[in-house]
Amino acid sequence: MFNTLLVANRGEIAVRIIRAARELVIKTFAIYSPVDRNALHVKLADESFELVEDGETPGYLDIDQIAAICKREEVESVHPGYGFLSESEIFAQRLLDEGITFIGPAPEVIELLGNKVKSREKAIEVGLSVPPGSDIISNYKEGIREAEKIGYPVLVKAVFGGGGMGIQVALNKKDLKNALRNASAQAKLAFGRSSVFLEKFIEQPRHIEFQILADNFGNVVHLGERECSIQRRNQKLLEESPSTAITNAERKEIGALVCKLAKTLGYKNAGTIEFLYKNNQVMFNEINPRIQVEHPVTEMLTGKDIVKEQIKIAQGAELSFKQSDIKFRGHAIELRINAEDPLMNFQPTPGMVSRFVAPGGPQVRFDTSIYEGFTIPDCYDSLIGKLIVADESREEAIRRAQNALKELVIIGFPTNISFFEQLFEDANFQMGDISINFIQDRKILEKLEKNVCTIASALFAVGLKKSKLSLPSTSDNWRMKSKMDAIGRD
């Protein structure tokens, strides 16, 4: 058992981990870059330490510096969160060498799963389906040969890394050369390794993932699936559970296979197995050996605190529940609230939070690290909060999310709140007929732009005729101001 924990991360996930550790009566340490000096996770931790940034290695990625802080302060455990060093086997091994507990799977497992080609092989071994694919591509001629075997269109994918980076589509032989070059270059820049492989491009699939927990005693459970098909630039915007595509029988079958895969790998702690779904076929995509951004969806549906379970497992505790104890109740939805402008191709829009009001009510949760007066840095991901709701049915959960969005106020810069309001009005979304191309296919942004222009005209009319018209309520003014911010107008 340990009594101290350092959070090697920032933002809302750092806040989330600190709160979980506090509930387990564990002293918390935070680290922060200079621009995060006033961040919420710094204020909440028992002790905080500023990272020195020399312009070469960003502080949150500086293994030597973080390890030195841990040794100096006699930190017993480190939670990496997601992103940054969360999937670095080098970081995990360094901590273990220093006698510090890494809250996650073993370094050798992280290394194996970081290789998408080897991950595919392991998935096949336990009986999971995978899209047709290749081994690592060493040159253009080999790429042509493998692409012809697989059949166009194909994806050129980075062997290492994730987050939607290092991925290119080749529709034909002519496209392939550029796709190989670009994906390899992106992979080298983002992950330090340029290796790529080919995989059959599945057009308009769903993105579905299964959450697992595994302890040190061979016990593995799955906590059901999450649907993550609403995406922009291969990155998720909305997640929900259960998926409208997966039947109870499929959930049971796939759940058993992902648990078998975890046991085969010797996997420990929390993890997520991602799939593509098309024409009633579930195809393995990759394994993420860390906590996911969207873990609250599963927590709302099952009542299990995944972050606290991570810490307990790392402390050496056995899972306190079995698969038969997991009950799925109702429907849960998570919205990623980002500082970005949906009408400018979701361009990041960092700035100071001049007004912030979080929504409330039954089964409404808002995970965030922002507060009034805090300035969103321009050098990190645009995620500023996660709105999570749950209710008895999907229809009711959507309605609850819509009402929560009306209460949520973030003023000071454009956000994607208006995007979600538009999304919820779409008939196909309401029916659960979605895919990873949904935003483009349903022209959600075009509809949003039209509605925002209508609101702008209405506000202008109110300004001209305010002596004859009653002004909107205070909350409506906030809502309209947020919508106007989304197109950069006052």
PEMOGI-V325815 format. One record per residue. N is the residue number from 1. RES is the residue in one letter. OMEGA is omega in radians with two decimals (none if undefined). NEAR is the number of other ideal C-beta (glycine too) atoms within 10 Angstrom. D_CENTER is the distance of its C-alpha to the mean C-alpha in whole Angstrom. Layout:
n=N res=RES omega=OMEGA near=NEAR d_center=D_CENTER
n=N res=RES omega=OMEGA near=NEAR d_center=D_CENTER
//
This chain:
n=1 res=M omega=3.10 near=11 d_center=29
n=2 res=F omega=-3.05 near=17 d_center=28
n=3 res=N omega=-3.12 near=12 d_center=29
n=4 res=T omega=-3.09 near=19 d_center=26
n=5 res=L omega=3.05 near=26 d_center=23
n=6 res=L omega=3.11 near=28 d_center=21
n=7 res=V omega=-3.12 near=26 d_center=18
n=8 res=A omega=-3.09 near=28 d_center=17
n=9 res=N omega=-3.09 near=25 d_center=14
n=10 res=R omega=3.00 near=27 d_center=14
n=11 res=G omega=-3.02 near=25 d_center=13
n=12 res=E omega=-3.13 near=22 d_center=12
n=13 res=I omega=3.08 near=28 d_center=10
n=14 res=A omega=3.09 near=27 d_center=14
n=15 res=V omega=-3.13 near=24 d_center=16
n=16 res=R omega=-3.11 near=24 d_center=14
n=17 res=I omega=3.13 near=28 d_center=15
n=18 res=I omega=3.13 near=25 d_center=19
n=19 res=R omega=3.12 near=15 d_center=19
n=20 res=A omega=3.14 near=21 d_center=19
n=21 res=A omega=3.11 near=25 d_center=21
n=22 res=R omega=-3.14 near=15 d_center=24
n=23 res=E omega=3.08 near=12 d_center=24
n=24 res=L omega=3.10 near=16 d_center=25
n=25 res=V omega=3.10 near=7 d_center=27
n=26 res=I omega=3.11 near=19 d_center=26
n=27 res=K omega=-3.06 near=17 d_center=27
n=28 res=T omega=3.08 near=23 d_center=24
n=29 res=F omega=3.08 near=22 d_center=24
n=30 res=A omega=2.97 near=26 d_center=21
n=31 res=I omega=-3.11 near=26 d_center=21
n=32 res=Y omega=3.05 near=21 d_center=21
n=33 res=S omega=-3.14 near=19 d_center=22
n=34 res=P omega=-3.11 near=11 d_center=25
n=35 res=V omega=3.13 near=16 d_center=23
n=36 res=D omega=-3.05 near=25 d_center=21
n=37 res=R omega=-3.12 near=10 d_center=24
n=38 res=N omega=-3.10 near=12 d_center=24
n=39 res=A omega=-3.08 near=24 d_center=20
n=40 res=L omega=-3.11 near=20 d_center=20
n=41 res=H omega=3.09 near=26 d_center=19
n=42 res=V omega=-3.13 near=21 d_center=22
n=43 res=K omega=-3.06 near=13 d_center=24
n=44 res=L omega=-3.09 near=17 d_center=23
n=45 res=A omega=3.10 near=25 d_center=23
n=46 res=D omega=3.08 near=14 d_center=27
n=47 res=E omega=-3.10 near=13 d_center=27
n=48 res=S omega=-3.08 near=18 d_center=25
n=49 res=F omega=-3.13 near=19 d_center=26
n=50 res=E omega=3.11 near=15 d_center=26
n=51 res=L omega=3.08 near=18 d_center=25
n=52 res=V omega=3.14 near=11 d_center=27
n=53 res=E omega=-3.08 near=15 d_center=26
n=54 res=D omega=3.13 near=9 d_center=29
n=55 res=G omega=3.14 near=5 d_center=27
n=56 res=E omega=3.14 near=6 d_center=26
n=57 res=T omega=3.09 near=14 d_center=24
n=58 res=P omega=-3.04 near=14 d_center=21
n=59 res=G omega=-3.10 near=20 d_center=21
n=60 res=Y omega=3.10 near=23 d_center=18
n=61 res=L omega=-3.06 near=15 d_center=19
n=62 res=D omega=-3.07 near=20 d_center=22
n=63 res=I omega=-3.12 near=17 d_center=23
n=64 res=D omega=-3.09 near=9 d_center=27
n=65 res=Q omega=3.13 near=18 d_center=26
n=66 res=I omega=3.12 near=25 d_center=24
n=67 res=A omega=3.13 near=19 d_center=26
n=68 res=A omega=3.09 near=13 d_center=29
n=69 res=I omega=3.13 near=19 d_center=28
n=70 res=C omega=-3.14 near=24 d_center=27
n=71 res=K omega=-3.10 near=13 d_center=30
n=72 res=R omega=-3.09 near=9 d_center=32
n=73 res=E omega=3.13 near=14 d_center=31
n=74 res=E omega=3.10 near=10 d_center=31
n=75 res=V omega=-3.07 near=24 d_center=27
n=76 res=E omega=-3.10 near=19 d_center=27
n=77 res=S omega=3.13 near=22 d_center=23
n=78 res=V omega=3.02 near=30 d_center=20
n=79 res=H omega=-3.07 near=28 d_center=17
n=80 res=P omega=-3.08 near=26 d_center=14
n=81 res=G omega=3.04 near=26 d_center=11
n=82 res=Y omega=-3.09 near=19 d_center=8
n=83 res=G omega=-3.14 near=20 d_center=9
n=84 res=F omega=-3.04 near=19 d_center=13
n=85 res=L omega=-3.03 near=24 d_center=15
n=86 res=S omega=-3.13 near=22 d_center=13
n=87 res=E omega=3.13 near=24 d_center=14
n=88 res=S omega=3.09 near=20 d_center=17
n=89 res=E omega=3.11 near=21 d_center=20
n=90 res=I omega=3.11 near=12 d_center=22
n=91 res=F omega=-3.14 near=23 d_center=21
n=92 res=A omega=-3.14 near=27 d_center=21
n=93 res=Q omega=3.14 near=17 d_center=24
n=94 res=R omega=3.12 near=20 d_center=26
n=95 res=L omega=3.13 near=27 d_center=25
n=96 res=L omega=3.11 near=13 d_center=26
n=97 res=D omega=3.14 near=10 d_center=29
n=98 res=E omega=-3.14 near=14 d_center=30
n=99 res=G omega=-3.12 near=10 d_center=30
n=100 res=I omega=-3.13 near=20 d_center=26
n=101 res=T omega=3.04 near=18 d_center=24
n=102 res=F omega=-3.10 near=26 d_center=21
n=103 res=I omega=-3.09 near=30 d_center=18
n=104 res=G omega=3.14 near=30 d_center=17
n=105 res=P omega=-3.13 near=26 d_center=19
n=106 res=A omega=-3.13 near=19 d_center=22
n=107 res=P omega=-3.10 near=19 d_center=22
n=108 res=E omega=3.09 near=13 d_center=23
n=109 res=V omega=3.09 near=21 d_center=21
n=110 res=I omega=-3.14 near=23 d_center=18
n=111 res=E omega=3.13 near=19 d_center=20
n=112 res=L omega=-3.07 near=20 d_center=21
n=113 res=L omega=3.07 near=23 d_center=18
n=114 res=G omega=3.10 near=21 d_center=17
n=115 res=N omega=-3.05 near=18 d_center=20
n=116 res=K omega=3.13 near=23 d_center=18
n=117 res=V omega=3.13 near=17 d_center=22
n=118 res=K omega=3.10 near=14 d_center=23
n=119 res=S omega=3.10 near=21 d_center=20
n=120 res=R omega=-3.13 near=21 d_center=21
n=121 res=E omega=3.13 near=13 d_center=25
n=122 res=K omega=3.12 near=17 d_center=24
n=123 res=A omega=3.12 near=23 d_center=22
n=124 res=I omega=-3.12 near=12 d_center=25
n=125 res=E omega=-3.08 near=12 d_center=27
n=126 res=V omega=3.05 near=17 d_center=26
n=127 res=G omega=3.08 near=11 d_center=27
n=128 res=L omega=3.08 near=19 d_center=23
n=129 res=S omega=3.06 near=14 d_center=24
n=130 res=V omega=3.03 near=17 d_center=22
n=131 res=P omega=3.05 near=20 d_center=23
n=132 res=P omega=-3.09 near=14 d_center=26
n=133 res=G omega=-3.08 near=18 d_center=25
n=134 res=S omega=2.93 near=22 d_center=27
n=135 res=D omega=3.11 near=14 d_center=27
n=136 res=I omega=-3.13 near=13 d_center=27
n=137 res=I omega=-3.08 near=24 d_center=28
n=138 res=S omega=3.13 near=10 d_center=31
n=139 res=N omega=-3.06 near=9 d_center=33
n=140 res=Y omega=-3.13 near=12 d_center=33
n=141 res=K omega=3.11 near=9 d_center=36
n=142 res=E omega=3.11 near=15 d_center=34
n=143 res=G omega=3.11 near=23 d_center=31
n=144 res=I omega=-3.12 near=15 d_center=33
n=145 res=R omega=-3.11 near=13 d_center=35
n=146 res=E omega=-3.14 near=19 d_center=32
n=147 res=A omega=3.13 near=24 d_center=30
n=148 res=E omega=3.06 near=12 d_center=34
n=149 res=K omega=-3.09 near=12 d_center=33
n=150 res=I omega=-3.08 near=18 d_center=30
n=151 res=G omega=3.11 near=10 d_center=31
n=152 res=Y omega=-0.02 near=15 d_center=29
n=153 res=P omega=3.11 near=17 d_center=27
n=154 res=V omega=3.00 near=29 d_center=25
n=155 res=L omega=2.92 near=20 d_center=22
n=156 res=V omega=-3.02 near=29 d_center=22
n=157 res=K omega=3.02 near=24 d_center=19
n=158 res=A omega=3.12 near=24 d_center=19
n=159 res=V omega=-3.11 near=22 d_center=20
n=160 res=F omega=3.09 near=19 d_center=17
n=161 res=G omega=-3.09 near=20 d_center=14
n=162 res=G omega=3.12 near=19 d_center=11
n=163 res=G omega=3.13 near=17 d_center=8
n=164 res=G omega=-3.12 near=12 d_center=11
n=165 res=M omega=-3.14 near=16 d_center=14
n=166 res=G omega=-3.14 near=26 d_center=17
n=167 res=I omega=3.12 near=22 d_center=17
n=168 res=Q omega=3.10 near=21 d_center=21
n=169 res=V omega=3.04 near=14 d_center=22
n=170 res=A omega=-3.11 near=22 d_center=26
n=171 res=L omega=-3.10 near=12 d_center=28
n=172 res=N omega=-3.11 near=10 d_center=31
n=173 res=K omega=-3.13 near=12 d_center=33
n=174 res=K omega=-3.12 near=9 d_center=34
n=175 res=D omega=-2.92 near=17 d_center=30
n=176 res=L omega=-3.08 near=24 d_center=29
n=177 res=K omega=3.12 near=13 d_center=31
n=178 res=N omega=-3.14 near=12 d_center=29
n=179 res=A omega=3.11 near=23 d_center=26
n=180 res=L omega=-3.11 near=22 d_center=26
n=181 res=R omega=-3.07 near=15 d_center=27
n=182 res=N omega=3.14 near=15 d_center=24
n=183 res=A omega=3.13 near=26 d_center=22
n=184 res=S omega=3.14 near=20 d_center=23
n=185 res=A omega=3.12 near=14 d_center=24
n=186 res=Q omega=3.14 near=19 d_center=20
n=187 res=A omega=3.13 near=23 d_center=19
n=188 res=K omega=-3.11 near=15 d_center=22
n=189 res=L omega=-3.05 near=11 d_center=21
n=190 res=A omega=-2.98 near=15 d_center=17
n=191 res=F omega=3.11 near=19 d_center=18
n=192 res=G omega=3.13 near=9 d_center=22
n=193 res=R omega=-2.98 near=16 d_center=22
n=194 res=S omega=-3.07 near=17 d_center=24
n=195 res=S omega=3.10 near=21 d_center=24
n=196 res=V omega=3.03 near=31 d_center=23
n=197 res=F omega=-3.13 near=22 d_center=24
n=198 res=L omega=3.09 near=27 d_center=24
n=199 res=E omega=3.12 near=23 d_center=23
n=200 res=K omega=3.10 near=19 d_center=24
n=201 res=F omega=3.12 near=19 d_center=22
n=202 res=I omega=-3.07 near=20 d_center=21
n=203 res=E omega=3.09 near=11 d_center=22
n=204 res=Q omega=3.06 near=12 d_center=20
n=205 res=P omega=2.91 near=21 d_center=18
n=206 res=R omega=3.05 near=22 d_center=16
n=207 res=H omega=-3.11 near=22 d_center=12
n=208 res=I omega=-3.11 near=25 d_center=13
n=209 res=E omega=3.13 near=24 d_center=11
n=210 res=F omega=3.10 near=25 d_center=13
n=211 res=Q omega=3.06 near=28 d_center=13
n=212 res=I omega=2.96 near=20 d_center=16
n=213 res=L omega=-3.13 near=25 d_center=17
n=214 res=A omega=3.13 near=23 d_center=20
n=215 res=D omega=-3.09 near=19 d_center=23
n=216 res=N omega=-3.08 near=15 d_center=26
n=217 res=F omega=3.11 near=12 d_center=28
n=218 res=G omega=3.13 near=12 d_center=27
n=219 res=N omega=3.12 near=17 d_center=26
n=220 res=V omega=3.04 near=21 d_center=22
n=221 res=V omega=2.97 near=22 d_center=21
n=222 res=H omega=-3.11 near=23 d_center=18
n=223 res=L omega=3.09 near=25 d_center=17
n=224 res=G omega=-3.04 near=20 d_center=17
n=225 res=E omega=2.99 near=29 d_center=14
n=226 res=R omega=3.04 near=26 d_center=11
n=227 res=E omega=-3.06 near=25 d_center=12
n=228 res=C omega=-2.98 near=26 d_center=9
n=229 res=S omega=3.12 near=27 d_center=12
n=230 res=I omega=-3.00 near=23 d_center=12
n=231 res=Q omega=2.92 near=19 d_center=11
n=232 res=R omega=-3.10 near=22 d_center=12
n=233 res=R omega=3.12 near=11 d_center=13
n=234 res=N omega=3.09 near=12 d_center=11
n=235 res=Q omega=-3.00 near=17 d_center=8
n=236 res=K omega=3.05 near=21 d_center=6
n=237 res=L omega=-3.13 near=24 d_center=8
n=238 res=L omega=3.07 near=24 d_center=9
n=239 res=E omega=3.12 near=28 d_center=9
n=240 res=E omega=3.12 near=29 d_center=12
n=241 res=S omega=-0.01 near=30 d_center=14
n=242 res=P omega=3.06 near=21 d_center=17
n=243 res=S omega=3.09 near=23 d_center=17
n=244 res=T omega=-3.09 near=14 d_center=20
n=245 res=A omega=-3.01 near=19 d_center=21
n=246 res=I omega=3.08 near=23 d_center=21
n=247 res=T omega=3.11 near=11 d_center=24
n=248 res=N omega=3.14 near=9 d_center=25
n=249 res=A omega=3.12 near=8 d_center=27
n=250 res=E omega=3.12 near=16 d_center=24
n=251 res=R omega=-3.14 near=17 d_center=21
n=252 res=K omega=-3.11 near=12 d_center=24
n=253 res=E omega=-3.12 near=13 d_center=25
n=254 res=I omega=3.11 near=22 d_center=21
n=255 res=G omega=3.12 near=22 d_center=21
n=256 res=A omega=-3.13 near=14 d_center=24
n=257 res=L omega=3.13 near=20 d_center=23
n=258 res=V omega=3.06 near=26 d_center=20
n=259 res=C omega=3.08 near=22 d_center=22
n=260 res=K omega=3.11 near=15 d_center=24
n=261 res=L omega=3.13 near=24 d_center=22
n=262 res=A omega=3.13 near=25 d_center=21
n=263 res=K omega=3.11 near=14 d_center=24
n=264 res=T omega=-3.13 near=12 d_center=26
n=265 res=L omega=-3.01 near=23 d_center=23
n=266 res=G omega=-3.05 near=14 d_center=24
n=267 res=Y omega=3.09 near=25 d_center=21
n=268 res=K omega=3.14 near=22 d_center=20
n=269 res=N omega=-3.09 near=25 d_center=18
n=270 res=A omega=3.10 near=25 d_center=14
n=271 res=G omega=-3.13 near=26 d_center=13
n=272 res=T omega=3.10 near=23 d_center=11
n=273 res=I omega=-3.05 near=28 d_center=13
n=274 res=E omega=-3.11 near=17 d_center=12
n=275 res=F omega=2.88 near=24 d_center=15
n=276 res=L omega=-3.09 near=22 d_center=16
n=277 res=Y omega=3.13 near=23 d_center=19
n=278 res=K omega=3.10 near=15 d_center=22
n=279 res=N omega=3.11 near=6 d_center=25
n=280 res=N omega=3.10 near=9 d_center=25
n=281 res=Q omega=3.14 near=12 d_center=24
n=282 res=V omega=-3.05 near=22 d_center=20
n=283 res=M omega=-3.14 near=19 d_center=20
n=284 res=F omega=3.11 near=23 d_center=18
n=285 res=N omega=3.13 near=24 d_center=15
n=286 res=E omega=3.07 near=19 d_center=14
n=287 res=I omega=3.06 near=28 d_center=13
n=288 res=N omega=-3.04 near=19 d_center=10
n=289 res=P omega=-3.05 near=25 d_center=13
n=290 res=R omega=2.99 near=26 d_center=11
n=291 res=I omega=3.12 near=26 d_center=9
n=292 res=Q omega=3.04 near=22 d_center=5
n=293 res=V omega=-2.99 near=21 d_center=3
n=294 res=E omega=-3.12 near=25 d_center=5
n=295 res=H omega=3.14 near=28 d_center=8
n=296 res=P omega=3.09 near=23 d_center=11
n=297 res=V omega=-3.13 near=30 d_center=11
n=298 res=T omega=3.11 near=28 d_center=13
n=299 res=E omega=3.13 near=23 d_center=15
n=300 res=M omega=-3.06 near=24 d_center=16
n=301 res=L omega=-3.03 near=24 d_center=17
n=302 res=T omega=-3.08 near=21 d_center=19
n=303 res=G omega=3.14 near=11 d_center=20
n=304 res=K omega=3.10 near=20 d_center=18
n=305 res=D omega=-3.02 near=16 d_center=17
n=306 res=I omega=-3.12 near=20 d_center=15
n=307 res=V omega=3.09 near=24 d_center=15
n=308 res=K omega=3.09 near=16 d_center=18
n=309 res=E omega=3.07 near=22 d_center=19
n=310 res=Q omega=-3.10 near=22 d_center=17
n=311 res=I omega=3.14 near=23 d_center=20
n=312 res=K omega=3.12 near=20 d_center=23
n=313 res=I omega=3.13 near=22 d_center=22
n=314 res=A omega=3.10 near=23 d_center=22
n=315 res=Q omega=3.12 near=16 d_center=25
n=316 res=G omega=-3.13 near=12 d_center=27
n=317 res=A omega=3.06 near=14 d_center=27
n=318 res=E omega=3.07 near=11 d_center=27
n=319 res=L omega=-3.07 near=19 d_center=25
n=320 res=S omega=-3.14 near=11 d_center=26
n=321 res=F omega=3.12 near=13 d_center=26
n=322 res=K omega=-3.14 near=9 d_center=26
n=323 res=Q omega=-3.12 near=15 d_center=25
n=324 res=S omega=3.12 near=7 d_center=27
n=325 res=D omega=-3.09 near=11 d_center=26
n=326 res=I omega=3.11 near=18 d_center=23
n=327 res=K omega=3.12 near=10 d_center=24
n=328 res=F omega=-3.05 near=17 d_center=21
n=329 res=R omega=3.03 near=11 d_center=22
n=330 res=G omega=-3.08 near=16 d_center=22
n=331 res=H omega=-3.13 near=23 d_center=19
n=332 res=A omega=-3.13 near=29 d_center=16
n=333 res=I omega=3.03 near=24 d_center=13
n=334 res=E omega=3.07 near=29 d_center=10
n=335 res=L omega=3.07 near=26 d_center=10
n=336 res=R omega=3.13 near=23 d_center=8
n=337 res=I omega=-3.05 near=26 d_center=12
n=338 res=N omega=2.98 near=25 d_center=12
n=339 res=A omega=-3.10 near=24 d_center=15
n=340 res=E omega=-3.08 near=25 d_center=16
n=341 res=D omega=-3.12 near=22 d_center=19
n=342 res=P omega=-3.13 near=27 d_center=18
n=343 res=L omega=3.04 near=19 d_center=22
n=344 res=M omega=-3.13 near=14 d_center=22
n=345 res=N omega=3.12 near=10 d_center=19
n=346 res=F omega=3.10 near=19 d_center=16
n=347 res=Q omega=3.12 near=11 d_center=18
n=348 res=P omega=-3.09 near=17 d_center=17
n=349 res=T omega=-3.12 near=21 d_center=19
n=350 res=P omega=3.14 near=16 d_center=19
n=351 res=G omega=-3.12 near=14 d_center=22
n=352 res=M omega=3.10 near=12 d_center=24
n=353 res=V omega=-3.14 near=19 d_center=23
n=354 res=S omega=3.11 near=11 d_center=26
n=355 res=R omega=-3.13 near=12 d_center=25
n=356 res=F omega=3.05 near=18 d_center=23
n=357 res=V omega=-3.14 near=14 d_center=23
n=358 res=A omega=3.10 near=18 d_center=21
n=359 res=P omega=3.12 near=18 d_center=21
n=360 res=G omega=-3.14 near=10 d_center=23
n=361 res=G omega=-3.13 near=10 d_center=24
n=362 res=P omega=3.07 near=8 d_center=24
n=363 res=Q omega=3.02 near=16 d_center=21
n=364 res=V omega=-3.08 near=20 d_center=19
n=365 res=R omega=3.08 near=18 d_center=16
n=366 res=F omega=3.11 near=21 d_center=15
n=367 res=D omega=-3.09 near=21 d_center=13
n=368 res=T omega=3.04 near=21 d_center=14
n=369 res=S omega=-3.11 near=23 d_center=16
n=370 res=I omega=3.02 near=23 d_center=18
n=371 res=Y omega=-3.11 near=13 d_center=21
n=372 res=E omega=-3.13 near=13 d_center=24
n=373 res=G omega=3.13 near=11 d_center=26
n=374 res=F omega=3.12 near=17 d_center=23
n=375 res=T omega=3.11 near=15 d_center=22
n=376 res=I omega=-3.14 near=23 d_center=19
n=377 res=P omega=-3.13 near=16 d_center=19
n=378 res=D omega=-3.03 near=12 d_center=19
n=379 res=C omega=3.14 near=10 d_center=18
n=380 res=Y omega=3.13 near=18 d_center=14
n=381 res=D omega=-3.05 near=18 d_center=11
n=382 res=S omega=-3.13 near=20 d_center=12
n=383 res=L omega=3.11 near=21 d_center=9
n=384 res=I omega=3.12 near=24 d_center=12
n=385 res=G omega=3.13 near=21 d_center=11
n=386 res=K omega=3.09 near=23 d_center=10
n=387 res=L omega=-3.11 near=25 d_center=13
n=388 res=I omega=3.11 near=24 d_center=13
n=389 res=V omega=3.06 near=29 d_center=16
n=390 res=A omega=3.07 near=25 d_center=18
n=391 res=D omega=-3.03 near=20 d_center=22
n=392 res=E omega=-3.11 near=12 d_center=24
n=393 res=S omega=3.11 near=10 d_center=23
n=394 res=R omega=3.13 near=19 d_center=21
n=395 res=E omega=-3.14 near=12 d_center=23
n=396 res=E omega=3.12 near=15 d_center=24
n=397 res=A omega=3.09 near=22 d_center=20
n=398 res=I omega=3.14 near=19 d_center=20
n=399 res=R omega=3.12 near=14 d_center=23
n=400 res=R omega=3.10 near=22 d_center=22
n=401 res=A omega=3.11 near=27 d_center=19
n=402 res=Q omega=3.14 near=14 d_center=21
n=403 res=N omega=3.11 near=14 d_center=23
n=404 res=A omega=3.10 near=23 d_center=21
n=405 res=L omega=3.11 near=20 d_center=20
n=406 res=K omega=3.14 near=15 d_center=24
n=407 res=E omega=-3.07 near=17 d_center=24
n=408 res=L omega=3.13 near=24 d_center=21
n=409 res=V omega=3.02 near=16 d_center=22
n=410 res=I omega=-3.09 near=25 d_center=21
n=411 res=I omega=3.14 near=17 d_center=24
n=412 res=G omega=-3.13 near=22 d_center=24
n=413 res=F omega=3.11 near=21 d_center=22
n=414 res=P omega=3.03 near=25 d_center=21
n=415 res=T omega=3.13 near=24 d_center=17
n=416 res=N omega=3.13 near=26 d_center=16
n=417 res=I omega=-3.12 near=23 d_center=17
n=418 res=S omega=3.08 near=25 d_center=20
n=419 res=F omega=-3.12 near=26 d_center=18
n=420 res=F omega=3.09 near=26 d_center=17
n=421 res=E omega=3.10 near=18 d_center=20
n=422 res=Q omega=-3.13 near=23 d_center=21
n=423 res=L omega=-3.09 near=26 d_center=19
n=424 res=F omega=3.12 near=17 d_center=20
n=425 res=E omega=-3.07 near=14 d_center=24
n=426 res=D omega=-3.08 near=17 d_center=23
n=427 res=A omega=-3.13 near=8 d_center=25
n=428 res=N omega=3.08 near=12 d_center=24
n=429 res=F omega=-3.13 near=19 d_center=20
n=430 res=Q omega=3.11 near=13 d_center=22
n=431 res=M omega=-3.11 near=10 d_center=24
n=432 res=G omega=3.13 near=15 d_center=20
n=433 res=D omega=-2.99 near=13 d_center=22
n=434 res=I omega=3.04 near=26 d_center=18
n=435 res=S omega=-3.11 near=23 d_center=17
n=436 res=I omega=3.09 near=22 d_center=15
n=437 res=N omega=-2.98 near=13 d_center=17
n=438 res=F omega=-3.06 near=22 d_center=18
n=439 res=I omega=3.13 near=23 d_center=18
n=440 res=Q omega=-3.04 near=12 d_center=20
n=441 res=D omega=-3.09 near=12 d_center=22
n=442 res=R omega=3.09 near=19 d_center=23
n=443 res=K omega=-3.11 near=12 d_center=23
n=444 res=I omega=-3.09 near=21 d_center=21
n=445 res=L omega=3.09 near=19 d_center=22
n=446 res=E omega=3.11 near=12 d_center=25
n=447 res=K omega=3.13 near=14 d_center=26
n=448 res=L omega=-3.12 near=24 d_center=24
n=449 res=E omega=3.12 near=17 d_center=26
n=450 res=K omega=-3.12 near=11 d_center=29
n=451 res=N omega=3.13 near=15 d_center=28
n=452 res=V omega=3.10 near=19 d_center=28
n=453 res=C omega=3.09 near=12 d_center=31
n=454 res=T omega=3.12 near=11 d_center=33
n=455 res=I omega=3.11 near=16 d_center=32
n=456 res=A omega=3.13 near=15 d_center=33
n=457 res=S omega=3.13 near=10 d_center=36
n=458 res=A omega=3.12 near=12 d_center=36
n=459 res=L omega=3.12 near=18 d_center=36
n=460 res=F omega=3.13 near=11 d_center=38
n=461 res=A omega=3.09 near=11 d_center=41
n=462 res=V omega=3.13 near=16 d_center=40
n=463 res=G omega=-3.12 near=10 d_center=41
n=464 res=L omega=-2.99 near=10 d_center=44
n=465 res=K omega=-3.02 near=9 d_center=45
n=466 res=K omega=3.11 near=10 d_center=44
n=467 res=S omega=-3.12 near=5 d_center=48
n=468 res=K omega=-3.07 near=7 d_center=48
n=469 res=L omega=3.04 near=11 d_center=44
n=470 res=S omega=-3.14 near=7 d_center=43
n=471 res=L omega=3.06 near=10 d_center=39
n=472 res=P omega=3.08 near=14 d_center=36
n=473 res=S omega=3.14 near=9 d_center=35
n=474 res=T omega=-3.11 near=8 d_center=33
n=475 res=S omega=3.11 near=12 d_center=30
n=476 res=D omega=3.07 near=11 d_center=31
n=477 res=N omega=3.09 near=13 d_center=31
n=478 res=W omega=-3.09 near=19 d_center=28
n=479 res=R omega=-3.12 near=21 d_center=26
n=480 res=M omega=3.10 near=16 d_center=29
n=481 res=K omega=3.13 near=16 d_center=28
n=482 res=S omega=3.13 near=21 d_center=24
n=483 res=K omega=3.11 near=21 d_center=25
n=484 res=M omega=3.08 near=17 d_center=27
n=485 res=D omega=-3.08 near=21 d_center=25
n=486 res=A omega=3.05 near=25 d_center=23
n=487 res=I omega=3.00 near=18 d_center=26
n=488 res=G omega=3.14 near=12 d_center=27
n=489 res=R omega=3.09 near=12 d_center=30
n=490 res=D omega=none near=6 d_center=32
//
